Amino acid sequence: ISTKVIRGMLGKLNLHPDTACNGAEALKAMKAQRYDLVLMDCQMPVLDGVETTRRLRAHERTRTLPVVVLTSSKEERDLVESYQLGVNSFVHKPVDVTAFFEAVRQLGMYWLVLNELPPPRST
């Protein structure tokens, strides 16, 4: 499911995400501003999701930023390594658009409404 489709689905939930085409772009965006949640795909060009998460966790400001892996990867290595790096959740991306929309809705509801996030860390 494309980034454009994901943005449209999240927009229907009144969520307006920033998106990145690869891990390097994501890291650059996270250096420029504060985010409440990261939806991370394991399979990205330039810098994959596992390495992007490793770099996020290496910096004080983004160390506790909630990271939810939302991926089509079925690799056990991705699952294990992601949790070792401190991701908060690992969700297999549903192929069906309706099921995907519902998964994203539930993730958004939990992480951005029900869950209490830690206060932002300064740089």
Disulfide bonds with the S-S distance in Angstrom:
none
